[in-house]
Structure formats: structure tokens, C-alpha cells
């Protein structure tokens, strides 16, 4: 699943939060073609509830793509 942010800075804040919590994540190009979002996002392959709790202070949208759960 992808966590898509409105601000590029939030992507890197989220990456740091997740890595400090020992959650594997990767900064990748945003899979949606909407100019409201920045060009990169966070991809994770773990339970959504845990990530949502860690990132609750940031503004983001969750995007699911085939092959990513």
C-alpha cells in the first residue's frame, strides 16, 4: 500500500518515523496522477492500523495498487 502525502517534507518525516519503528518502507514515485500530491510517497507492506497510528500527525491518503497489500 502507498501513503501519499501533500508535502514532500512529510514523506521524509514519515520515512524517518517508520524506520525508527523498525518498519520497512521505501520512498517511491507517487502512483496517482493528481497534481494535488507531491511526486513521491511511502510504500509499505504491513498492517495499515500500525502505520496509521505512527503517522497520525501527518496528512496523507492511502492508495492501494494491484500486487501491494
N, C-alpha and C positions, 0 to 999 in steps of 0.2 A: 504494500500500500504506500501511497505517496502523501506526504504532508506538504501542501503547497501554501506558501506564505506571500503576503502582500509586499513585504520588505526584504531585500536581500540580507540585510543585517540580521533579521530574525532567523534566517536559515542557519547562519553560522552560530548564533546563540543556541538554537535547538540542537545542532550537531554537538556542541560542547556539553550541553546538559545530558544528552543521551549517552555520549561516550563516557562521561563521568559516572554514569549509572550502569556502565558495562553493557550497554545495548548497542549491538552492531547496527550501523546506519551508513548511508552513503549519500553524498550530495550529487544529484544528477540533474539533467535538464528537465524543466517542467513539462509534463506530458500534455498539458492543456494549451490550447491556442487562444488564450484570453489575455489581452493586454493589461488587465487589472492586476495580474500577478507578476512577480519578478521572474527572471529566466531560469532559476534553479530551485530545487526543492529537496526534501529529505525522503529517501526511500528506506523503509524498514519492513521486516518480515516477522514481526512479533505481535503479541496481543495488543489490540487497539486501546483497551482500557488503561493499561500501564503507561503507554506513551501519552495518552490524553492527560493523565494525571500529572506527568512530569512537565508537559508543555502548556499547562492551563493558563499561564500568564501571557502567552503569545497568541496572536490572531492568525489562524490558518484554516484551510479547507482540506478535507481528506478526499483523495481521488483513488479509486480502485481501477486497476488495469488487468486485463487477462494475463494470467501467469503470476500475478502478485496477489497474495492473500494476507 
